[in-house]
Structure formats: C-alpha cells, structure tokens
Amino acid sequence: MSYVPAREMEQVRIGKGYVLKEHEKHYPENYPCTINSATYFLKVDGNKLEGKANLSMECRKGQMILNGRHFTVKEFSVNGRATYYYDGNTFRFDVDSGPNSLTMSYSASLMGSVQRLEEMSEVSTTGETENPIYWIPSLAEPTMKTKTELYVQVKKPLMAVSNGELREVRDLGDWVEYHWVMDFPHSFYLTSLAVGEFSTFKEQVDGVVLEYYLPKGFEDYLWNLESTRRAMKFFSSYTGVAYPFKRYAQVVLFGMNGGMEYITSTHLTWRVLHDRRADAEYSADSLIAHELAHQWFGDLVTTKDWPNIWLNEGFATYFQALFTEADKGREEFLYDMYTKLKTYLEETEEYTRPIVSRYYKWPDELFDRHTYQKGALVLHALRNALGDEIFREGIRTYLEQHTGKSVDTEDFRKSMERVSGQDLSQFFDLYVYSAGHPELTVSIQYNETPVVVLEQSEPSYPLELELKIVSNSTAEIRKVKMTSARVEIPVPSLRYVCVDPEFKVFAVVNDNQPEEMLVSETEDPSIMCRIRSAKGLSKYTDEKAIKALGRLLDDGFWGVAYEAAVSLGKIKTQEALNELSSHRLSNPKARRGIAKALSEFKYDERAAELAISMLRREENYYVKAELIRSIGKIGIQKYQEEVKRYYAEDSHLDVVRSAVLEALAQFGSQENYDFILEKAFKGESFPVRESATRWLGKFGDRAVDPLSVLVRDRLPRVRSSAVEALAETSSLKALPILQSVIRNEDEDGRIRALALRKTYSLGKIQSK
C-alpha cells in the first residue's frame, strides 16, 4: 500500500467541489497569424449595427479564425478571395505566408454582452469575456493583441466613446461620426464602445488627460469620482511605472453592473453615483481604484489566457487595497484585507480550487473569489515575505519587461525571483497552483509554565509568523518558523498571545486562548488582535465575555466595533442583547454591525423592539436597510406593517425598498408574495426589480412560473437574481428552467455558470 502525503493529494491540485463533469481542460490557442491592426467602421442605430472591418495580418500559411456571433455577412474577402466558412459564431478561412488583408461587411443585432437601454438612450459593451464578438469580428481569447481604429456613427445628440485618442468628430447632419485610434497593441476584449447622452468633464494629472462622462442630468455627482487623481498618482509612484497612456476616461453607464477596464476608457456602473448622506458608508473609491489599477495589470500587461486571469483581477484587487492604505490609513487597509479573507472563505464553503485552474466550461467561471480575493491575499503574503522594497522593484521589473505583452504566472514568478534573488517555486506551488490555504489554531497548555501551541490543519504549510507575546510588564514580537504542523513555545510569563498581529501572512487564525487571555487581548493596540479576540469570545456566554465585547463596541476603529457586535449576536443571550442595546455608536458602519447582530435573536420580542426603536431614529440609508432585514429575520409578524411603511422612502440604490422586500419575503403570506411579484416586474428601479426577483424564491413552487419569465429579462442582474431564486424554491420544476439558462449561448457566462452550479445544489436538495 502506497502513501501519498497530504500535500500531494489530488484534492490539493484540483480542489474540492469545483470541477464538474461539464468542465473541460483549456490551454492557450495557437494561431497562424498575428493581427497588426484592425479598423472598424460602425453605424449604431437603435439595436442594429452596420459594420465594416479591415484587418491587417502577418501569417504563416494555414487556416485562421475570427469570432463574430450572429452576424449577417454582406461581404468577406481575404487577399481578394471570398472563400470562408461561418457557423454563426466562428469564421474560418485560409491565409497565405506573409502579409494578409481581410475585409468584411456585416450587420448585427446588439445583444449578449452589449447592453442596450432604450429608455436611457444608451448602448454599451459591458465586460469580459466574449464582449467583442457580438459587435466586431475579433478573437475572444486574450492572447492576441492588435492596434484598433474605430469610426463610429451615431444619431445626434448621442456621443460615441471608445479607446485611445479622439482624432476627429465629423458632422453628418442628423448623424455624427467619432474617430477613435488606439495605437497601443491590446487584446480585443479591451476594445470598448459607449453610446449615450453624456456631460463631459476634463482635467489633467502629470500630463495625463482625465475624462469623466456622466449621464445627462447627473453632473452634480462628479465629486464621486474625485479619488481618480489620487489613485493615479499612487499607482504611478508605487509601481515605478508612470500611467502608460495619454488619456484615461471613465464612462458612467446604466447598463454596467460593476466596472470594466477597457484600455484608456473604463466603464463604471451608475451605482457609483451617490449623495452626501450615503457617503458616510458608501464610497466609489474602491471600484475606481480597482479599474484604474487594471490599466497597468490587465491592459499594459495582459493575461495570456483566462486560467491566468488572476494576473489581471487579483492584482487589481490588491492594488486597490494598497491605495486604500495610502489614502485612508493602515487600519482601513488591514480591515479591507481581513474582509477579503472572509469573502474568500465564504466561497470555500462551496468549493476550493487552485488560483490557476484550466478546468471550466465557460471562462467566466474563473472570475470568482479565488481569482479576486485569494489572489490579493497571495500577493499580500508575497509582499510581506520579500519586503515592500523588493516587492515594488519586482512589480516594476515585471511591468517593464512585459509591456504590451501577454503573460502567464511563470512570467511574474521569474520577475520576482530575478529581483529578490530567491527561488519562489514553493511559494507559487503552494499558494497559486494548489487549492486551499493555511489554517492554524493558537491554544495554551500548561506544564510548569504556559506553553503556546500553534497547530495547523492538514495539509500544513511552511509559515514564518510574528508572534506577539504579552506579559504583565512586557510585549515581545517573536518570529516563529513553522516547519511542522505543530509548534510548542514555552513562555515563562504570559498575559495573552497574538498571532500575526499585522496580518502579514495569508492564513486563517483560530484564537482558542482561554477566556481570560482573550479578554486581555481586547486591549491590544493592533486591530487584528482585537478582532480575533472578539471572534474568540463569541464562544462564551458569561458576563466577563459580554462586557469585554461591549467595550469593543466603543472601539476607536469602526471595523473592530462591527466585529464585536457580530460576536454578541452569535452569543444570542438576553445579556448579550442588553449589551447591544446599551451602546449608541456614532459611526454608521459600526451601527450596521449592531443592526446585523439583532437578526440572530429569532422570535425575540425585545430584539424586535430594539430594532424598531433604532430604525425610527436612524438617518443612514444602509443602517436602516440592515435593521429592516433584521426585523424580517427575527420573524415576529406584528411588525411587518411598520416595516412595509418604509417602502415609500427613497434611498441610495433603493437599499431601503430592497430591504423591505427581503423582510416581507421572510414574513411570508400571499399578500406579501403578490406585492413582491409585482415589484419584480414593475419595480421603481433596477435594484428594486433585482431584489424582488431574488426574494421570490422564498415562496417555493408558486414562484417558479414567474421566475421562468424573469430569467429572460433584459437586465443581467435580474436574470442572475432569478437563477438564485429558482434554486431557493427547492422545486423540481426549477431544473428545466435552469437548464434552459445553461443552454442559452447568448447568456452571460457568469449567469450560465451560476445556473450550472445551482442545478447541482438543487439536485442535492431533492436527493435528501
């Protein structure tokens, strides 16, 4: 019988629960041509597009392909030959050795990842991975790079915004033509188009023109984008590579759900726009920084293929956090990283996978929390392992060596090795090419003196940790190397210990010290020590633990107070409720923690009364919404009429109305079902429709038929909410509807992937 070490088990290499029978293994495509330039002449009229494309290619003799979905082809020739094969998605044609010229005329209906909102007079491309193939002949794979030139005709008063430099605007009577040139080679998916009625604002930073395109009527929200200047200065300084292009535009669009980093012209969701009242808890800064960071990580240097997409997304996620540190301080940065850890861990409850994985059905499946949040956590661990100075030099080297190129993870590893002088094979093998993460527990045993015990779950990782050992008179930072799964450290005098107080390693730390030590740890200067002590104290229900958590509710940093409130909610005793009720917190982010904690007190009259009293005096939109959700989860029926009255209240992104819908779904009843059903189809706003659709799932079988319509809605987020809701119905009737989403070739890949996983989860529910 052979023994395979835990570290080498297949689960570590592939992950757990991620690979499905529908998945295939994907590698980069090999093409016989490079595309030197692509010129497009486009006329956008409603949902119709008339196009002409001229592509200049350098090839070796063979067969080349281009993608274009649902095109009606009017003319096609390569080097004067009109011979080609087209199946509705892919063009196949022969090319000669040397220069080749392709010309195509076509028409297309704007669909797929091109979002058209007639009521907003808006047409826009909306993101990866198949964005370009619905409107220009192109390649969906990121490995091919080309220069692009767009001539776009639109009806007045519409504008057409794209990449690079605006060379000319030609007046054509009722129409106007915009001529955009992007002379830096880039992947086709980074080519953008935004058509709409915009108000334009410009400024300069270090010679770069910053452009802001806001929807007409929303000019007063320009201040929401004011962090752009600071972020650009920071990224240029930190990476050692100045912003690499002449222009950076941000186009705010109603058709966008998040952000998309098209080269020199980012598309941002309209949800970034908010009033001063919302600004106390809501900020566009993180999204702005994330998308801007992509201009270096994704646009200047681009992933070679989708399995290496963390080189775009993990990097942008981490550099957003680095900007947060520079802009808002160390504690905000640490809590941001801690939140990323929690977000990633939520996904590991469903599945784990290596960051670089070649298994998928649609590449969109890889745009998950392993790519974004885990990728950022790995970069943070690498930065701390190498030191900030070497890390920054490695980043500069990586960007400079690969400018304009397509890269994989090995390119990044080699750049970091060259600068650091270290072999990083093991680091990348453990954290990038393997699933999972380190998880360790700290506990205290007693011999003649206390012994700090650090123990890892299998498989264990070689970790270098800082251990803060605090006695009654001293505080010492001791560096500990974990070369085995268990380490014991005798300590003559010990008040408490804090593992990794500055959150330098990527590891889950379970703080299992005795209660008295956890109480002492709540007074530590490090927010990570205080947060871990708050989490550890949630296991206790006595007065000492509750009072210690109560003191943390008044902590100087809001994130600690939030975590303390959540821990008090987990305790669920009347004493814990008393503690929550006795604090009036000035920071709305901390108050939101108390509001969330109240949801743990199911059917508790006092908790419901407290939530109602807080709701009546609350001004912040997001705290109100959290209180309303908690009242619904507490579940005492007599409060639903008061909750419903808040539906009349306007709020940022309609968070209050959306929370009312969620609470009413928790309360149940036919009347509530009818109300939510109406709002799913005819809600006051996009967010209301999304929320109403999502919570229809609470009503089981009766919701399946309307959800079968909503999965075909024009709004992607409504369709995604409908998929979530169908799974929540636990109805067998939902399965064929989910399967129809999976089969829909024109559906967004992330929604298809969600539907696929929901069919598996629904099957498990039915089998039980």
N, C-alpha and C positions, 0 to 999 in steps of 0.2 A: 504494500500500500504506500503510495507516494504522498508526500506532504507538500502542499503549496502554501507558502507564507501568506498571511492575510493581506499584506501589501500587494501581492501579485495576483490576487484572486480576480476573476473575470469581472466581478461586480465593481471593482475599483476602476478598471479600464473602461467599462461601458456605462456603469451607473446602475441605479436601481429604479425600475418603473418607468424609465424614459423611452427605451426602444420599443416600438410597436411592430406588429407583423407587417404593417403597411410601409414601414420605413425601408429605404434603400441606402446604400453607401455611395457618397458622392465625392468626386475628385474634380480638379480644375479641367476645363475643356482645353483641347488643343486645336487651334485654328490655323489654316494655311496662310492667313492674311493678317497684316496689321492695317488698321484704318487710320490714315494720316489726318483726314479731315472729313467732316460731314456738314453739309449745308442744307438747310430745310426752308422751304417757302410754304407758309401755313396761312390759311384763312379760317378763322373761327367764327361760326355763325350759329348761335344757339347751341344745340348739342351735336352739330355737324362740324366736321373738319375736312377741308380740302387741302391736300398736301403734295408737295413735290420734294424729292430728296436727291441730292448729288453726293456720292461718296467716293473719295479718292483712296485707293488701297494699294499696298505693296504686298505681293503674294508669291508663293511658290505654287506650281501647278497642282490643282486638286479641286475639291468641292468645298465651297464656303457656304455659311448660313447667315441669315439675319432673322430677327423676330419681328413680327407685326401681327397683332391679334385683330381678327375680324375686318381686315382691310378689304376694300373693293379696289382692285388693281386696274388702273387705266392704261398704264404704260410701264414696261420693265425692260431694261436692257443692260448688259454688261459688255463693255467694249464693242457696242453695236449689235450684240447678239441678244435676241429676245427669248432665249430658251431658259426656262426656270420651272421649278416645281413649288407649289404653295398649298399648304394644307389648312389654311385658316389661322395658323399660328407661326409657322416657320417657312421662310424662303430658302430653297436650296438651288445653287447654281454653280457652274464651272468657272474657274478663274485660270488665268494664264500666269506664267512666271514673269515677275516684274510688275510694272505699274498696271493697275486696273481701274476702270472708271465705271461706276454704277449709277444709273438714273432710274428713278421710279416716280410715277404719278399715281395718286391713290386718294381715296376718301375713307373716312372712318366716323363711326358714332362715338362720342365721348362717353366712356364708361370705364368699368374696372377701377384702376387707381387714379383716374381723372374724375374729380368731383365737380359736378355742376349744380349750382344752387340758383335756380331761375329767379326766385324772389329777391336774391341778393345781387343779381346781375354778375355772377361770379363763376369762373371756370378755373380750376387749379389742379396741378399734379399734387399728389398727396404723400408720396414716400416710396420706400423700398418695398419689395424687391423687384417687382415687374413694372414699376412706374412707366418706363419709357415705351414699352412695346404696344401700349394702347394708342399712342399718338404719333410716334416716329419709328421708321424702320431702324432697328438698333439691335444690341445684344443685351440680354438681361443679366448675364454674368459680369461681375465687376472687373475681371482681369483685363478686358480690352479697354484701352484708353484712346481718346481722339480729341482733336480740336473741333469746336462746333461753331456754326454761324446760323442764326435764325432771323428770318424775315417774317414777321407776324402781322397779319391784317385783322383788325377788329373794328366794330362799329363804334362811332363816337356816341357818348363821351367815355367809352371804355379805354383802359390802358392795358398794354401787354408788357409784363415784366419778366425778364429772364436773366441769364448768366452773363458775367463779363462786362464789356463796355457797350454802352448805347451809342452806336455810331451815327444814327440818323433817325429822325421822325418825319415821315412823308405824309402830307395832307392829300387824301384821295377823295375829297368831297364828303360823302356821308361816312366814309371809312378813313382809317389812319393806319399807317404801316410803321412798325417798330423794328429796327435793325440792330440785333444784339450779336456781339462777337466775343467768344471765349477762346482765347488763343493759347491757353494752358491745357495740355492733354489731361482728360478726365474720363472716368467711367461714364457710360451712358446713363446710368441711374441717377447721376448727379446733375443731369440736364433738367431744367425746370421751365414751367410756364405758369404765370398767374395773370388772369384777365379779370378786371373788375374796375369799379369806380373808386379811386384812391386819392387821398390827400398825401402829398409828398413833402417830407422834411429832410434837410441835409445838414451835416456838419462834418468836421474833419478831426482826425486824431493821428498825429505823427505822419501826416501826409496821405493817410487813407481816407477816402470819402465814405462816410457812413450815411446810408439812406434808410428812411423809415417810411413805409407805405401803410397808412391806416385807412380803413374803410371810411368812406364819406360819412360825416356826422359824428365820428369818434375822435376828432382832432384833440379834444381836451385830455385824452388818455396818453398822449405822447410821453408823459413823465414815467409811465410804466416801463419804458424801455431805456431809462437813463443809465442803467448799470452797464450798458454796452461799451461805453468808452473805458470804464474802469477795467472791465474784463479783458478788453483787447490789449490794454497796456500791460496787464498782469501776465497774460499768456505769452506775449512777445518777450517780456522780461524773463519769465520763469523758464521757458523753453530755450532761450538764447537764439530763437529764430523769429525775426520780425514778421508780423502778419504778412503773408506771402503774396497778396494780390492788391490791386489798386483800389478796389471798391468792396464794400460789404453792405448788402441790403438785407433788411428784414421786412417781410410782407405779412401783414396780419390778415388772416383769412377765416371766414366762417366755415369753410369746408375742411379745415385742418383739425385733427383731434389732438395733436401734440406739436411736434416740431420736425422739420426735415431740413437737413444741412446741405441743400443744393449748393454747388460751388459758387461762391460770392453772393448768393441770393437765398437766404434761409426763409422758409415758410413757417410761420408761427400761428398757433391756434388763437382764435379770438378770445379764448378763455384767459389769456394773459391780461386782458383789459379789466381793470378793477378800480373802484373808488377808494378814497382815503379811509373810509370806515373798514373796508375789507383788508386794507393794507396792514392792519395790526396783526393779522395772522396769515395773510396770503401774499405771496410775492412771485413775480415773474422771473426773478434773478436767476434761479437755478436753471430754468429752461433756457433762458437767454445765454447763460454761460455754457451749458451743455452743447447747444447747437453751434455756438461760436468756436468752442474747442475743436469741433469737427473740422473746421477749416484747415487745421493742422493734421488732426488724426481722423482721416477719412477722405479728405479732399486733396490736400497736398501730398499725403501718403495714404494709399488706399489698400484695404484688404485684397488679397489675391483671389480669394473665394469666400463663400458665405461661412464655411466652418471656422474660418479665422476672423469672423466679424467682431470679436471682442477687441481687436486692434483698432476698430473704429469706436464701438459703443462702450466697452469697458474703460477705454482711455478717456473718452469724453465725460463719462460719469465720474471718474476720479478727478479729472482736471476741473470739473465743476466744483467738487468738494475743496480742492486746493484754492480755488478762487474764493469760496466761502470763508476759508481760513484767513486769507489776506484781507477780505472785505469786512468780515463780521467778527473775526476773532477765533482763538483756539478752541474755546468751549463749544461754539457753534459747529466748528469743523468736527470735533470729536463726536458730538451727538449726531451729526449728519452721517458719519461713518458707522456709528452704532445703529442708526436707523437702517442703513443699507444692509448691515448684517442681519437685523431682524427680518427685513423684507426678503432677503435671500433665503433665510431659514424657513420662512413660510412655504416657499416653493419646494424645499427639500422634503416636506411632509408628503408631497405628491410624487416627486421623483428627484433623482440626482443624476448628473452626467458630467463628463469632463467639459471644461470650457471649450476646448477644441474637439468637436464631435462631427464625424462625417455622416452620421445617421439622421435622416429626416425624410419626410415625404415632400414638404414644401420648405424652402429655405427660411420662410418667415417663422418657423417653429424655433429657430435659434435665437430669435430676438426676445429672450426671456431673462429671468433674474440671474441665471448663471452667467450669461453674457454681460449684463449691465452691472449688477451689484457685486456678484462674486468677482468679476473682472476687476472692478475698482478695488476691492479688498485685497486681491492678489498684488496689484500694483502698490498699494499702501504697504503691504508686508515687504515687498522688494525694496521700496524706498527706504524703509527703516533698517533693512538688513544691510544695504550698501552705504547708507548715509545720504543725506539730502544733496550734498555737493556732487557726489559721484552719480547719483540718480539723475540729477539735472544735466550733467555732462553727457550721460548715456542717452537721455532723451534728445539733446541737441544733435549728437552724433547720428542717432537713428533717423531723425528728420532730414538732416543734411545729406546723408548717404543715400537716402531713398526718395528724395524729392521727385515728384512726378512719376513714381513707380508703384507697382503693385507688390505687396509684401505678404509674407506669412509669419507665423510666430517665431520661426527659427531665425528670420532676419532680425527681429527685435532682440532675441536672446543673444545673438552674436554681437550686436552693437553694444549691449550692456556688458558682455564679457570683455570686449575689447577695451572698454573704458575702465572697468573695475579690476581687470586682471584676475578675475575669479571664474572658475568653471561653474556655470549655473544650471548644468544639466539636471541635477537632482531637484533643484527648486522648481523648474518648469515641469519636470516629470510628475512631481507630487501635486502641484497646485493647478497646472494648466491641462496636462494630458491625462490626469486621473480624476475620478469623481470623489466627492466628499470633502471633508475639511477636518482640521484638528478639533478635538473636543476634550477638555480636561476638567477635572474636579479638584478643588482645593479643600482639604479637610485637616483636622487637627487630632493627633493622637498624643497620648501621654505615657512617657516612661518616667524617668525621674524629672525630666523637663519636657516642655511641649515639643512636639515634632510636627512640622508642616509636611503634609503628604500631598504631592501632586501626582495625579494618576490620569493617564489618557485612556480613552476607549480605543478599541481596535478598529482599523489599523492605526498604529501610533506614528507620529511624525517627529523628526529631529527638530526640537524647538530651542531657541535661545530666548529666555524670558527675563524680564526685570521683575524682581520680587520686592515689594515694599514691606519691610518688617518693622513694626512699630511696637515699642515698649512704652512704659510709663514715662521714660525720660528721653528716649532717642527714636529717631526714624532713619532707617538704613535702606538704601537701594542695593540689593544683591542680584548679580547676574547669575542665572541658573541655566545650564545646558541639560536638556532632557534627551539623553541618548538611549533611554529605555522608556518603557511605558509607565514606570513608577519611579518617583524620586522622593526620598525622605530627607528632610533638612532639620536637624536638631536646632532648637532656638532656646537659649538659657532663660530669656525673659520675653514674654510675648503678650501684647495687648490685643493686637489683631494683625493680619497679613492681607495685603492686596496684591493680586497677580496682575501684571502688565498694567500698571496704573495709567500709562499714557496711550494705551490701546495701539501698541506698535506691532503686534503680531496678529495674524488672521487666525483666530481661534475662538471657539465658544468656551467661556469660562463659567463653570457652575460653582458658586461660592457656598460651600457647605460647612463653613465655620460654625462653632456653637453660637447660640443666640447672643450671648454677652459680647462676643467679639464682633458680630455683625452690627450690634448697636453702637459699639465704639467706632466701627468703620464708617458709620453715617456721618462722622465729623471730619473725615479725611478731606484735605484740600482738593484732591482730584475728583472730577465729576464721575469718572468711570468707577472709582472705588465706591462712591456714594450710590451710583446706580446699581452696581452689583449687590451692595448690601441691601438696598431696597427690594431687589428681586429675591434675595435670600430670605429676608424677613417675612415674605408673603406666606411662608410655610408655618408660621407661628400665629396663634390667636390670642395670646396673653396681652396684658396691659402694657408690658415693657416694649414689646414689638410694635404695638399700635401707636404708642406715644412717640417712639423713635421715628416711625413713618410720618407721624403728624408733624414732627419737627422738620422733616424733609419737605413737607408741603410748603413750608415757608422758605425753602432754599433760594439762594440768590440767583441760581440758574434755572430757568423755566423747565428745561428737559428733565432735571432731577425731580422737580415737583410733580411733573406729569407721571414719571415712572413710579413715584411714591403713591400717587393717587390710584394708579392701576393696581399696585400691590395691595392697597387697602381694599379695593374692590374684590380682589381674589380671596381675601380673608372672609368676607361675607358675614361677619357677626354684627350685632347691634352696636357693639363698642366701636367697631371699625366705621360703621355708618355715622356714629356720633362724632368721630374724629373728622370725617369728611365734611360734616355739616358745620363744624366749628371754625372753618377757615374761609376767609374772604380774600381771594387772590386777585392781584391787580393785573397780572399778565394773562391775556385771554388764552394763550397756548397752554398755560398751566391749568386754568379753569376748565379747559376742554378735557383734561385728564380726570378731573372730578366728575364732570358730566358723563364721561365714558364709564367710570368706575360704578356709577349708580346702576348701570344696566345689569350688573351682576346680582342685584338684590331682587330676584324674581318674586312677584306677587307680594312685595313688601310695601305696605301702606305708607310707612314713614319715608321710605326711599322715594316713592312716587310723589309724596307731598313736598319733599325737599327739591326734587327735580322741577316740579311745578312752580314753587316759590322762586327758584333760581331763574327759571325761564321768564317769569313775569318781570324781572328786573334786569335781564340780560340785554345788552346792546349789540354784542358782536354776532355777526351772521353765523359763524362757524360753531361757536359755543351753543348758540340757540339750536342749531341743527343737531348737534350731538345730544343735547338734552331731550329733544323731541324723539330721537331714535331710542334713547334710553327709556323714556316713558313707554314707548311701544314694546320694548323688550321686557320691561317689568311686568306688563301684561294685565293691569287692572282695568277692566272695561269702562268703568265710570269716568275715566279721564280722556276717553277718545274724542269727545265732543270739544273739549278745550283744545286738544291738540289740533283738531281739524280747523279751528278758527284761525290758526296761524297760516293756513294755506293762502289767505288773502295777502300775506306780507311779501313784498318784493325783497330780493336779496341777491348778492353776487352769485352768478351762475345758478340762481334759483336753488341754492342749497337748502333753504328753509322749506320750500314747497316739496323738494325731493325727499327731505327727511320726514315730512308729514305723510307722504305716500308710503314710505317704508314702515312708519309706525302703524298706519291703518292696515297695512298688509299683516303686520304682527297681530293686530287685534282680530282680524278676520271679519266675517259676516258678508252676506250677499250685498248689502248696501255699499260696503267698502270695496268689494270686488267690482261692482258696477262703476263706481267713481274712478277707481284706478284704471279700469279698462278704457273708459272714455278718455282719460288723460294720456294713455299710451298712444292713442291715435290722434287726439286733438289737444295735446297739452300746450300750455302757454309758451313754451320754449323748447329748444333741443334738449337741455338737461332734464326737463320735466318728462318729456317723452321717453328718454333713456331710462330714468328711474322708474317710471310707471311700468314700463315693459319688463324691467328686471324683477320687480316685485310681484308681477302676475304669477310667477312660479310658485308662490306660497299657496295658491288656491288650487293646486292639483289638476285633475283631469279637465275641469271646466275651462281652464286657461289654455289648453293645448291648441284648440282651433284658432283663436285669435293670434296666438304666438306663431302659428304656421303662416300667417299673413305677415307678421312683423319681421320674420327672418328674411323677408324680401324687401324690406323698407329701403328707401333711398339713402338713409343715413347709416353709415357703418356702425356707429356706436349703438344705435337702436338694434341693428341686426345682431351685434355681439351680445347685447343685453338679452335679446330673445333666445339666443343659444344658451346662455346661463340659466334663464328662467325655465326653458324646456327641460333641462337636466334636473332642476329643482322640483318639477312636478312629480318626479318618480313614476311617470306614466309610460307604459309600453307604447302608447300612441305617439310619444315624442320621438321614438327611434327612427321611423322612416323620414320624419321631417329633418332631423339632424343629418341623416344620410343624404338627403337632397342638398343640404348645405355643403357637405363634403364633396359631392359630385359636381357642384357648380364651378366650372372652370374660370368664371369671371369674378368669383368672390375673392375678397382679400384673403391672402394665405394665412394670416393670423386667426381670422374667424373660422376658416376651414379647419385649421389645426385645433382650435378650441372645440369645435363640434366633434372632431375625431376623438379627442380625449373624453369629452362628455358622453359619447356613446359607450366608451369603456366603463366609465364610472356608473352610468345608468344601468349597464348590464350587470355590474356587481350588486347594485341595489336590488335588482329584480331577482338575482340568483339567491339572495338571502331570504 
